[in-house]
Amino acid sequence: MKALIAMSGGVDSSVAAYLTGAAGFTGIGCTMRLWDADGDDCAAEKDAEDARFAAERLGMEHHIFDFRADFREQVIGGFVRCYLCGRTPNPCIECNRHFKFARLLARADALGCEKIVTGHYARTEETDRGFVLRRGLDAAKDQSYVLYMLTQAQLSRLMLPLGGLTKAAVRQIAAEQGFLNAGKHDSQDICFVPDGDYARVVERVSGTQAVPGEFVDLSGNVLGQHRGIIHYTVGQRRGLGIALGAPAYVVGIDAEKNRVILGKNEDLFTNTALLSGMNWISGSLPQEPVRCTAKIRYRHTAQPAWLRFTGTDTAVLRFDAPQRAITAGQAAVCYDGDIVLGGGCIERAYNSDIMH
């Protein structure tokens, strides 16, 4: 059986490729060319070289798929549009949705591969009720949050060899196999924003400059001037550029009026979120409210909540206790223990006394 393996040039995907071969599959490595850093393709070339070296060491074919044009439109463009609307996007989720799974499966079909493989720290399992997605056993590396969009069809063909391993074990395997990237650092930032300057990317890609506007309080009183809404996100305290004599936090962004709303830390806590674009991994939408735990960002610790579908892809998520900075544009992902139930995009947050 043949498997197409996404190889980024990092240690995780290289070890995933090794483990795929060790499991008896005929592996074909591929590197997706997604972006260039301001026209400088040196970093991308180095990553492709590292991937090619690992594939050759394992006796595998290696292909490079150039998806830069589509990535720029679907992922970078979506990221920019989201910020311009006063939201905070998660482009890694959109990259997984459109490229690491949808595109990868299409190329797997073209190459006659029954399975696809990635180096994500999560687990898949086939049960009598279908396929399930579980958290990775290494809690510090678990990436199940960014995989909530997977479907039964995708899970049936997906292999995640690292889900039961720790990062230390992965590096040890890489060293034993003589991979040059055994000690390579993990990427910590969004790939196309390596310096963390989101606003610069938004201005460069959109071709527009951020428009200054008003800081206001929750009552609409003007407090000062901001540099443009793309410089701010809900929950932010540092870098506001305004002194009010007491700690101030971004508690909302009004893109239509070009306003950034400031308040106290306690103003950031809400217990309910409206979700859109819901994906329910089992494929069978629940008719009654579901008891779960839920995360509202990648590093958030999942908290007890109730979820109720209000349409085929919309839902209301109500936490038992208010959560800090539930942010439009981010994903809310629901769990039953270590099983990922599904998730969706946060549209807005508010406080509610009932699960309606």
DOGU-300993 format. One record per residue (C-alpha): residue number from 1; residue in three letters; x, y negated, z negated. Coordinates in steps of 0.001 Angstrom, whole numbers, plus 500000, padded with zeros to 6 digits. Layout:
# residues N
+-----+------+--------+--------+--------+
|  nr | rest |      X |      Y |      Z |
+-----+------+--------+--------+--------+
| NUM |  Ala |      X |      Y |      Z |
...
+-----+------+--------+--------+--------+
//
This chain:
# residues 356
+-----+------+--------+--------+--------+
|  nr | rest |      X |      Y |      Z |
+-----+------+--------+--------+--------+
|   1 |  Met | 500000 | 500000 | 500000 |
|   2 |  Lys | 501273 | 496531 | 500913 |
|   3 |  Ala | 501211 | 493440 | 498721 |
|   4 |  Leu | 501851 | 489813 | 499631 |
|   5 |  Ile | 503771 | 488109 | 496825 |
|   6 |  Ala | 503753 | 484342 | 496282 |
|   7 |  Met | 507384 | 483455 | 495531 |
|   8 |  Ser | 508077 | 479868 | 494476 |
|   9 |  Gly | 511780 | 480357 | 493859 |
|  10 |  Gly | 511269 | 480472 | 490110 |
|  11 |  Val | 512063 | 483310 | 487762 |
|  12 |  Asp | 508423 | 484286 | 487168 |
|  13 |  Ser | 507499 | 485012 | 490768 |
|  14 |  Ser | 510829 | 486766 | 491391 |
|  15 |  Val | 510211 | 489158 | 488521 |
|  16 |  Ala | 506611 | 489615 | 489677 |
|  17 |  Ala | 508018 | 490690 | 493046 |
|  18 |  Tyr | 510409 | 493145 | 491392 |
|  19 |  Leu | 507633 | 494669 | 489276 |
|  20 |  Thr | 505386 | 494983 | 492335 |
|  21 |  Gly | 508026 | 497040 | 494110 |
|  22 |  Ala | 508695 | 499080 | 490988 |
|  23 |  Ala | 504972 | 499929 | 490877 |
|  24 |  Gly | 505262 | 501549 | 494297 |
|  25 |  Phe | 503958 | 498783 | 496537 |
|  26 |  Thr | 505613 | 497632 | 499724 |
|  27 |  Gly | 506149 | 493986 | 498939 |
|  28 |  Ile | 506259 | 491066 | 501361 |
|  29 |  Gly | 507476 | 487804 | 499840 |
|  30 |  Cys | 506188 | 484424 | 500904 |
|  31 |  Thr | 506939 | 480854 | 499907 |
|  32 |  Met | 504287 | 478205 | 500429 |
|  33 |  Arg | 505784 | 474913 | 501554 |
|  34 |  Leu | 503404 | 472439 | 499951 |
|  35 |  Trp | 505111 | 469087 | 499614 |
|  36 |  Asp | 508316 | 467089 | 500037 |
|  37 |  Ala | 509543 | 464605 | 497463 |
|  38 |  Asp | 509179 | 461260 | 499264 |
|  39 |  Gly | 510451 | 462865 | 502446 |
|  40 |  Asp | 513397 | 464565 | 500713 |
|  41 |  Asp | 513068 | 468292 | 501359 |
|  42 |  Cys | 516240 | 469330 | 499473 |
|  43 |  Ala | 514376 | 470565 | 496395 |
|  44 |  Ala | 511904 | 472512 | 498512 |
|  45 |  Glu | 514733 | 474060 | 500528 |
|  46 |  Lys | 516537 | 475112 | 497339 |
|  47 |  Asp | 513392 | 476759 | 495991 |
|  48 |  Ala | 512873 | 478575 | 499291 |
|  49 |  Glu | 516498 | 479758 | 499207 |
|  50 |  Asp | 516077 | 481125 | 495690 |
|  51 |  Ala | 512917 | 482947 | 496767 |
|  52 |  Arg | 514584 | 484308 | 499879 |
|  53 |  Phe | 517552 | 485558 | 497842 |
|  54 |  Ala | 515272 | 487414 | 495414 |
|  55 |  Ala | 513271 | 488943 | 498266 |
|  56 |  Glu | 516415 | 490073 | 500090 |
|  57 |  Arg | 517823 | 491569 | 496905 |
|  58 |  Leu | 514615 | 493580 | 496606 |
|  59 |  Gly | 514680 | 494612 | 500262 |
|  60 |  Met | 511536 | 492666 | 501077 |
|  61 |  Glu | 510509 | 490585 | 504052 |
|  62 |  His | 510231 | 486903 | 503291 |
|  63 |  His | 508032 | 484336 | 505043 |
|  64 |  Ile | 507639 | 480585 | 504657 |
|  65 |  Phe | 504143 | 479184 | 505149 |
|  66 |  Asp | 504005 | 475469 | 505871 |
|  67 |  Phe | 500841 | 474113 | 504247 |
|  68 |  Arg | 502089 | 470555 | 503686 |
|  69 |  Ala | 499501 | 468738 | 505785 |
|  70 |  Asp | 496534 | 470492 | 504176 |
|  71 |  Phe | 498045 | 470223 | 500704 |
|  72 |  Arg | 498439 | 466504 | 501156 |
|  73 |  Glu | 494774 | 466138 | 502064 |
|  74 |  Gln | 493132 | 468634 | 499731 |
|  75 |  Val | 495296 | 468448 | 496608 |
|  76 |  Ile | 497247 | 465181 | 496665 |
|  77 |  Gly | 494359 | 463346 | 498337 |
|  78 |  Gly | 491904 | 464740 | 495815 |
|  79 |  Phe | 494221 | 463732 | 492966 |
|  80 |  Val | 494400 | 460168 | 494276 |
|  81 |  Arg | 490657 | 459867 | 494874 |
|  82 |  Cys | 489982 | 461145 | 491365 |
|  83 |  Tyr | 492238 | 458537 | 489734 |
|  84 |  Leu | 490723 | 455755 | 491822 |
|  85 |  Cys | 487316 | 456786 | 490462 |
|  86 |  Gly | 488516 | 456494 | 486863 |
|  87 |  Arg | 488806 | 460242 | 486306 |
|  88 |  Thr | 491758 | 462401 | 485244 |
|  89 |  Pro | 492286 | 465295 | 487688 |
|  90 |  Asn | 494007 | 468655 | 487310 |
|  91 |  Pro | 495670 | 469217 | 490697 |
|  92 |  Cys | 497179 | 472566 | 489651 |
|  93 |  Ile | 493672 | 474037 | 489527 |
|  94 |  Glu | 492889 | 472733 | 493008 |
|  95 |  Cys | 496203 | 474108 | 494292 |
|  96 |  Asn | 495295 | 477533 | 492906 |
|  97 |  Arg | 491789 | 477316 | 494379 |
|  98 |  His | 492752 | 476313 | 497904 |
|  99 |  Phe | 496255 | 477670 | 498404 |
| 100 |  Lys | 497522 | 480258 | 495930 |
| 101 |  Phe | 494394 | 482335 | 496409 |
| 102 |  Ala | 492210 | 481342 | 499372 |
| 103 |  Arg | 495090 | 480705 | 501777 |
| 104 |  Leu | 497189 | 483522 | 500358 |
| 105 |  Leu | 494390 | 486035 | 500884 |
| 106 |  Ala | 493953 | 484900 | 504481 |
| 107 |  Arg | 497667 | 485414 | 505159 |
| 108 |  Ala | 497541 | 488770 | 503359 |
| 109 |  Asp | 494815 | 489871 | 505764 |
| 110 |  Ala | 496890 | 488755 | 508732 |
| 111 |  Leu | 499896 | 490742 | 507468 |
| 112 |  Gly | 497886 | 493843 | 506615 |
| 113 |  Cys | 498342 | 493499 | 502845 |
| 114 |  Glu | 495684 | 494949 | 500552 |
| 115 |  Lys | 496881 | 493047 | 497477 |
| 116 |  Ile | 498227 | 489614 | 496602 |
| 117 |  Val | 500606 | 488961 | 493699 |
| 118 |  Thr | 501421 | 485830 | 491707 |
| 119 |  Gly | 503593 | 485126 | 488686 |
| 120 |  His | 500814 | 483729 | 486508 |
| 121 |  Tyr | 500711 | 484754 | 482859 |
| 122 |  Ala | 497233 | 486277 | 482777 |
| 123 |  Arg | 495758 | 489760 | 483194 |
| 124 |  Thr | 493163 | 491405 | 485380 |
| 125 |  Glu | 491193 | 494512 | 484536 |
| 126 |  Glu | 488622 | 496607 | 486370 |
| 127 |  Thr | 485674 | 497644 | 484225 |
| 128 |  Asp | 482386 | 499424 | 484888 |
| 129 |  Arg | 480813 | 495948 | 485217 |
| 130 |  Gly | 483363 | 494572 | 487659 |
| 131 |  Phe | 486673 | 492788 | 487368 |
| 132 |  Val | 487589 | 490609 | 484419 |
| 133 |  Leu | 490290 | 488032 | 483870 |
| 134 |  Arg | 492036 | 488034 | 480492 |
| 135 |  Arg | 494473 | 485724 | 478758 |
| 136 |  Gly | 498174 | 486511 | 479062 |
| 137 |  Leu | 499562 | 488323 | 476019 |
| 138 |  Asp | 502183 | 485591 | 475512 |
| 139 |  Ala | 499983 | 482885 | 473985 |
| 140 |  Ala | 502649 | 480239 | 474589 |
| 141 |  Lys | 502646 | 480957 | 478340 |
| 142 |  Asp | 499011 | 481957 | 478937 |
| 143 |  Gln | 497790 | 480444 | 482228 |
| 144 |  Ser | 494265 | 481843 | 482343 |
| 145 |  Tyr | 492850 | 478305 | 482001 |
| 146 |  Val | 493989 | 477365 | 485521 |
| 147 |  Leu | 492533 | 480561 | 487020 |
| 148 |  Tyr | 488905 | 480141 | 485983 |
| 149 |  Met | 487838 | 479622 | 489619 |
| 150 |  Leu | 488654 | 483210 | 490633 |
| 151 |  Thr | 485857 | 485329 | 492073 |
| 152 |  Gln | 485162 | 489054 | 491952 |
| 153 |  Ala | 486387 | 489420 | 495543 |
| 154 |  Gln | 489662 | 487664 | 494708 |
| 155 |  Leu | 490197 | 489524 | 491443 |
| 156 |  Ser | 489688 | 492855 | 493204 |
| 157 |  Arg | 492797 | 492144 | 495278 |
| 158 |  Leu | 494897 | 490225 | 492765 |
| 159 |  Met | 497839 | 491621 | 490789 |
| 160 |  Leu | 499363 | 489692 | 487873 |
| 161 |  Pro | 502387 | 491735 | 486774 |
| 162 |  Leu | 503533 | 489252 | 484101 |
| 163 |  Gly | 500322 | 489175 | 482089 |
| 164 |  Gly | 501538 | 491658 | 479515 |
| 165 |  Leu | 505048 | 490209 | 479161 |
| 166 |  Thr | 506677 | 487410 | 477218 |
| 167 |  Lys | 508789 | 484781 | 478917 |
| 168 |  Ala | 511880 | 486122 | 477161 |
| 169 |  Ala | 511208 | 489588 | 478576 |
| 170 |  Val | 510762 | 488144 | 482069 |
| 171 |  Arg | 514114 | 486344 | 481890 |
| 172 |  Gln | 515780 | 489521 | 480655 |
| 173 |  Ile | 514418 | 491500 | 483608 |
| 174 |  Ala | 515623 | 488765 | 485984 |
| 175 |  Ala | 519122 | 488884 | 484501 |
| 176 |  Glu | 519222 | 492685 | 484718 |
| 177 |  Gln | 518236 | 492483 | 488387 |
| 178 |  Gly | 520905 | 489901 | 489129 |
| 179 |  Phe | 518530 | 487156 | 490188 |
| 180 |  Leu | 520293 | 483809 | 490474 |
| 181 |  Asn | 517252 | 482050 | 489012 |
| 182 |  Ala | 517214 | 484071 | 485775 |
| 183 |  Gly | 518053 | 480930 | 483784 |
| 184 |  Lys | 516213 | 478454 | 486005 |
| 185 |  His | 514157 | 475915 | 484058 |
| 186 |  Asp | 510381 | 476049 | 484269 |
| 187 |  Ser | 508741 | 473132 | 486048 |
| 188 |  Gln | 506999 | 470947 | 483473 |
| 189 |  Asp | 505250 | 468345 | 485583 |
| 190 |  Ile | 502851 | 468197 | 488491 |
| 191 |  Cys | 505029 | 469222 | 491434 |
| 192 |  Phe | 504379 | 466081 | 493504 |
| 193 |  Val | 504753 | 463776 | 490476 |
| 194 |  Pro | 508085 | 465027 | 489061 |
| 195 |  Asp | 508814 | 461743 | 487257 |
| 196 |  Gly | 505375 | 461553 | 485663 |
| 197 |  Asp | 504527 | 458223 | 487323 |
| 198 |  Tyr | 500994 | 459033 | 488480 |
| 199 |  Ala | 500112 | 455431 | 489288 |
| 200 |  Arg | 503017 | 455082 | 491729 |
| 201 |  Val | 501851 | 458171 | 493623 |
| 202 |  Val | 498268 | 456879 | 493742 |
| 203 |  Glu | 499408 | 453521 | 495146 |
| 204 |  Arg | 501784 | 455069 | 497663 |
| 205 |  Val | 499352 | 457653 | 499003 |
| 206 |  Ser | 496289 | 455379 | 499023 |
| 207 |  Gly | 498214 | 452455 | 500484 |
| 208 |  Thr | 496639 | 450103 | 497951 |
| 209 |  Gln | 497843 | 448278 | 494878 |
| 210 |  Ala | 496174 | 448678 | 491497 |
| 211 |  Val | 493755 | 445816 | 490850 |
| 212 |  Pro | 493960 | 444228 | 487366 |
| 213 |  Gly | 490753 | 444005 | 485388 |
| 214 |  Glu | 489336 | 443588 | 481913 |
| 215 |  Phe | 489909 | 445467 | 478711 |
| 216 |  Val | 486597 | 445490 | 476836 |
| 217 |  Asp | 485359 | 446940 | 473562 |
| 218 |  Leu | 482370 | 449260 | 473223 |
| 219 |  Ser | 480044 | 446255 | 473099 |
| 220 |  Gly | 481428 | 444825 | 476333 |
| 221 |  Asn | 483419 | 442013 | 474719 |
| 222 |  Val | 486498 | 441098 | 476752 |
| 223 |  Leu | 489749 | 441851 | 474905 |
| 224 |  Gly | 492345 | 441136 | 477580 |
| 225 |  Gln | 493608 | 442159 | 481004 |
| 226 |  His | 494690 | 445621 | 482175 |
| 227 |  Arg | 497023 | 446521 | 485057 |
| 228 |  Gly | 494534 | 448637 | 487007 |
| 229 |  Ile | 492476 | 451672 | 485990 |
| 230 |  Ile | 494912 | 454144 | 487569 |
| 231 |  His | 497356 | 453389 | 484737 |
| 232 |  Tyr | 495021 | 454729 | 482051 |
| 233 |  Thr | 493305 | 457883 | 480878 |
| 234 |  Val | 490869 | 458657 | 478099 |
| 235 |  Gly | 492649 | 459177 | 474787 |
| 236 |  Gln | 495656 | 457043 | 475718 |
| 237 |  Arg | 497194 | 454793 | 473073 |
| 238 |  Arg | 500727 | 454011 | 474263 |
| 239 |  Gly | 501495 | 451721 | 477171 |
| 240 |  Leu | 498271 | 449742 | 477036 |
| 241 |  Gly | 500081 | 446420 | 477125 |
| 242 |  Ile | 497722 | 444768 | 474656 |
| 243 |  Ala | 498092 | 443951 | 470958 |
| 244 |  Leu | 494898 | 443875 | 468929 |
| 245 |  Gly | 496275 | 444046 | 465406 |
| 246 |  Ala | 495051 | 447630 | 464967 |
| 247 |  Pro | 495582 | 450874 | 466905 |
| 248 |  Ala | 493505 | 450904 | 470089 |
| 249 |  Tyr | 492685 | 453855 | 472340 |
| 250 |  Val | 491200 | 454212 | 475797 |
| 251 |  Val | 487720 | 455596 | 475123 |
| 252 |  Gly | 486292 | 455121 | 478611 |
| 253 |  Ile | 486946 | 453863 | 482137 |
| 254 |  Asp | 484330 | 452024 | 484174 |
| 255 |  Ala | 485630 | 452230 | 487744 |
| 256 |  Glu | 482634 | 450382 | 489212 |
| 257 |  Lys | 483323 | 447298 | 487081 |
| 258 |  Asn | 487103 | 447853 | 487007 |
| 259 |  Arg | 487041 | 447925 | 483213 |
| 260 |  Val | 489000 | 449916 | 480650 |
| 261 |  Ile | 487061 | 450426 | 477416 |
| 262 |  Leu | 489025 | 450389 | 474158 |
| 263 |  Gly | 488009 | 451658 | 470750 |
| 264 |  Lys | 489151 | 453481 | 467651 |
| 265 |  Asn | 490408 | 457041 | 467491 |
| 266 |  Glu | 487112 | 458192 | 465982 |
| 267 |  Asp | 485285 | 456816 | 469040 |
| 268 |  Leu | 486963 | 459508 | 471140 |
| 269 |  Phe | 485079 | 462389 | 469508 |
| 270 |  Thr | 482021 | 463856 | 471251 |
| 271 |  Asn | 480424 | 467277 | 471130 |
| 272 |  Thr | 478759 | 467736 | 474523 |
| 273 |  Ala | 479956 | 467798 | 478135 |
| 274 |  Leu | 478127 | 467992 | 481451 |
| 275 |  Leu | 479893 | 470342 | 483872 |
| 276 |  Ser | 479750 | 470631 | 487648 |
| 277 |  Gly | 481285 | 473030 | 490149 |
| 278 |  Met | 480781 | 475933 | 487750 |
| 279 |  Asn | 482335 | 479297 | 488569 |
| 280 |  Trp | 481125 | 482311 | 486602 |
| 281 |  Ile | 483628 | 485096 | 487114 |
| 282 |  Ser | 481208 | 488001 | 486683 |
| 283 |  Gly | 479077 | 486563 | 489499 |
| 284 |  Ser | 475905 | 487074 | 487458 |
| 285 |  Leu | 474707 | 483794 | 485962 |
| 286 |  Pro | 473381 | 484077 | 482402 |
| 287 |  Gln | 469750 | 483106 | 481927 |
| 288 |  Glu | 470154 | 482258 | 478250 |
| 289 |  Pro | 472718 | 480075 | 476414 |
| 290 |  Val | 476063 | 481824 | 476025 |
| 291 |  Arg | 478093 | 481829 | 472841 |
| 292 |  Cys | 481760 | 481270 | 473664 |
| 293 |  Thr | 484900 | 479382 | 472864 |
| 294 |  Ala | 485972 | 476666 | 475289 |
| 295 |  Lys | 489044 | 474639 | 476235 |
| 296 |  Ile | 488780 | 471121 | 477642 |
| 297 |  Arg | 492403 | 470858 | 478766 |
| 298 |  Tyr | 495333 | 473184 | 479313 |
| 299 |  Arg | 496935 | 472677 | 475883 |
| 300 |  His | 493658 | 472502 | 473974 |
| 301 |  Thr | 492930 | 475277 | 471478 |
| 302 |  Ala | 489652 | 476930 | 472443 |
| 303 |  Gln | 486824 | 475916 | 470106 |
| 304 |  Pro | 483415 | 477517 | 469348 |
| 305 |  Ala | 480633 | 476309 | 471627 |
| 306 |  Trp | 477402 | 477115 | 473422 |
| 307 |  Leu | 477114 | 476991 | 477212 |
| 308 |  Arg | 473847 | 476747 | 479136 |
| 309 |  Phe | 473513 | 476752 | 482909 |
| 310 |  Thr | 471241 | 474027 | 484264 |
| 311 |  Gly | 471623 | 475025 | 487923 |
| 312 |  Thr | 473599 | 477405 | 490088 |
| 313 |  Asp | 476813 | 475417 | 489512 |
| 314 |  Thr | 475981 | 472972 | 486708 |
| 315 |  Ala | 475960 | 473493 | 482947 |
| 316 |  Val | 475899 | 471839 | 479538 |
| 317 |  Leu | 478651 | 472717 | 477067 |
| 318 |  Arg | 478030 | 471865 | 473406 |
| 319 |  Phe | 480747 | 472359 | 470815 |
| 320 |  Asp | 480024 | 473210 | 467198 |
| 321 |  Ala | 482285 | 470331 | 466174 |
| 322 |  Pro | 483128 | 467132 | 468093 |
| 323 |  Gln | 486249 | 467343 | 470250 |
| 324 |  Arg | 488721 | 464554 | 470949 |
| 325 |  Ala | 488900 | 462988 | 474406 |
| 326 |  Ile | 486651 | 465194 | 476510 |
| 327 |  Thr | 487744 | 463714 | 479824 |
| 328 |  Ala | 485951 | 463479 | 483173 |
| 329 |  Gly | 487896 | 465259 | 485908 |
| 330 |  Gln | 489435 | 467860 | 483636 |
| 331 |  Ala | 488241 | 471467 | 483506 |
| 332 |  Ala | 486259 | 473061 | 480698 |
| 333 |  Val | 486940 | 476799 | 480576 |
| 334 |  Cys | 484883 | 479287 | 478552 |
| 335 |  Tyr | 486126 | 482474 | 476884 |
| 336 |  Asp | 484691 | 485521 | 475165 |
| 337 |  Gly | 487649 | 486537 | 473030 |
| 338 |  Asp | 490481 | 486889 | 475533 |
| 339 |  Ile | 488174 | 487263 | 478541 |
| 340 |  Val | 487707 | 484230 | 480793 |
| 341 |  Leu | 483993 | 483817 | 481462 |
| 342 |  Gly | 484314 | 480882 | 483852 |
| 343 |  Gly | 484373 | 477118 | 483845 |
| 344 |  Gly | 483713 | 473886 | 485633 |
| 345 |  Cys | 484680 | 470248 | 486016 |
| 346 |  Ile | 483783 | 467790 | 483255 |
| 347 |  Glu | 481517 | 465039 | 484574 |
| 348 |  Arg | 480902 | 463135 | 481354 |
| 349 |  Ala | 480893 | 463570 | 477587 |
| 350 |  Tyr | 478462 | 462404 | 474933 |
| 351 |  Asn | 477056 | 463333 | 471530 |
| 352 |  Ser | 473931 | 465447 | 471192 |
| 353 |  Asp | 472123 | 467007 | 468242 |
| 354 |  Ile | 470530 | 469742 | 470323 |
| 355 |  Met | 471517 | 472307 | 472936 |
| 356 |  His | 469213 | 471109 | 475701 |
+-----+------+--------+--------+--------+
//
